[in-house]
Amino acid sequence: MPFPFPHEYKVELDQVEGSLATLKGESEPALRGGPPPQFDGPGSVWSPETLLLGAVELCYFTTLRSLTRRQDVDFTNYRSTIRGYLDKSTAGIVFTRIELDVSLHASTADLEKLRTLLQSAKKYCIISNALKTEVQLKIDLSAND
């Protein structure tokens, strides 16, 4: 790790108009957000729901890259799609299921190692570990050769 723990992350929110806002990180580009269409939002901005899913998806990818670099395993053509299902429950409105579909290519020799690392990335993803709802992982591997 290049920095000692604990790590601190900061994001600021500025209201733009009504329920629309701009999120600003310390060095990241600004991001417009607001409610999704399902909650009377415009549908043209990032919602908390899509940001949460994107955070899980990006965390999983960066965790996997970190693990594969350490094990000298390479892959190409990484692509993923994440879906979250929001529903009413006794605890209120919650994500009842999150599915992450991952597809990538690797050499035949690395496929089994990669399958193990994909499961490890699920275990070590900081963002999904912070959620009450488990992230269900689906994997699609194929060989380059």
C-alpha positions in Angstrom: 0.0 0.0 0.0 1.4 3.4 -0.9 -0.4 5.1 1.9 -0.7 4.0 5.6 -4.1 3.4 7.1 -6.6 4.8 7.8 -7.4 6.3 4.4 -9.8 9.2 4.2 -12.0 10.0 1.2 -13.9 13.2 0.8 -16.7 14.1 -1.6 -18.6 17.4 -1.5 -22.2 17.9 -2.8 -23.5 21.2 -4.0 -27.2 21.6 -4.8 -27.7 22.8 -8.4 -31.4 23.1 -8.6 -34.3 21.3 -6.9 -33.2 17.8 -6.3 -30.2 18.0 -8.7 -26.7 18.3 -7.3 -23.1 18.2 -8.3 -20.6 15.8 -6.6 -17.0 16.9 -6.4 -14.1 14.8 -5.2 -10.7 16.2 -4.2 -9.2 15.8 -7.7 -11.9 14.0 -9.6 -14.1 15.6 -12.2 -17.5 16.9 -11.1 -20.5 14.5 -11.5 -24.1 15.6 -11.7 -26.6 13.6 -9.8 -30.2 13.4 -8.6 -33.0 11.0 -8.1 -33.7 8.3 -10.8 -36.9 8.4 -12.9 -38.4 5.8 -10.6 -38.4 8.5 -7.9 -39.5 11.4 -10.1 -35.9 12.3 -11.3 -35.0 13.5 -14.8 -33.2 10.3 -15.8 -30.3 12.2 -17.3 -28.0 12.3 -14.2 -26.4 9.7 -12.0 -28.6 8.6 -9.2 -27.6 7.3 -5.8 -28.7 3.9 -6.9 -26.6 3.9 -10.1 -23.6 5.4 -8.3 -23.8 2.6 -5.7 -23.9 0.0 -8.4 -21.1 1.7 -10.3 -19.0 1.8 -7.1 -19.4 -1.9 -6.5 -18.6 -2.6 -10.2 -15.5 -0.4 -10.2 -14.3 -1.7 -6.8 -14.6 -5.3 -8.0 -12.6 -4.5 -11.2 -9.8 -2.6 -9.4 -9.6 -5.3 -6.7 -9.3 -8.0 -9.3 -6.5 -6.0 -11.2 -4.6 -5.6 -7.9 -4.8 -9.4 -7.2 -3.9 -10.4 -10.7 -0.9 -8.1 -10.8 0.4 -9.7 -7.6 0.0 -13.2 -9.0 1.3 -12.3 -12.5 -2.0 -13.3 -14.2 -3.2 -11.3 -17.1 -6.6 -10.9 -18.8 -8.1 -8.9 -21.6 -11.5 -7.7 -22.8 -12.9 -7.2 -19.3 -16.5 -6.2 -19.4 -19.1 -6.2 -16.6 -22.7 -5.4 -16.1 -24.2 -4.9 -12.7 -27.9 -5.0 -11.9 -29.5 -4.0 -8.6 -33.1 -4.8 -7.6 -34.8 -2.4 -5.3 -37.9 -3.5 -3.5 -40.0 -2.9 -0.4 -39.2 -5.0 2.6 -39.9 -5.0 6.4 -36.7 -2.9 6.7 -38.0 -0.4 4.2 -37.0 0.1 0.5 -33.7 -1.8 0.0 -31.7 -3.5 -2.6 -32.8 -7.1 -2.3 -30.4 -8.5 -4.9 -27.3 -7.3 -6.7 -25.9 -9.3 -9.7 -22.5 -8.7 -11.2 -21.9 -10.4 -14.5 -18.2 -10.4 -15.5 -16.8 -11.5 -18.8 -13.1 -11.6 -19.8 -10.5 -13.4 -21.7 -7.2 -15.0 -20.5 -4.8 -17.7 -21.6 -5.9 -21.3 -21.1 -3.0 -21.7 -18.6 -4.4 -18.9 -16.4 -8.1 -19.7 -16.4 -8.2 -21.7 -13.1 -5.9 -19.2 -11.3 -8.1 -16.4 -12.6 -11.3 -18.2 -11.4 -9.8 -18.3 -7.9 -8.8 -14.6 -8.1 -12.3 -13.6 -9.3 -13.7 -15.2 -6.2 -11.0 -13.5 -4.1 -11.9 -10.1 -5.6 -15.5 -10.7 -4.5 -14.2 -11.4 -1.0 -12.0 -8.4 -0.8 -14.0 -5.7 -2.6 -14.3 -2.9 0.0 -17.5 -1.4 -1.4 -19.5 -4.6 -1.6 -18.3 -5.6 1.9 -19.9 -2.4 3.1 -23.3 -3.4 1.9 -26.0 -5.4 3.7 -27.0 -7.1 0.5 -24.6 -9.6 -0.8 -23.3 -9.0 -4.4 -24.0 -12.2 -6.4 -21.2 -12.8 -8.9 -21.5 -14.5 -12.3 -18.4 -15.3 -14.3 -17.9 -15.9 -18.0 -14.3 -16.9 -18.9 -12.9 -17.7 -22.3 -9.4 -18.5 -23.6 -7.4 -16.2 -25.9 -5.7 -19.0 -27.7 
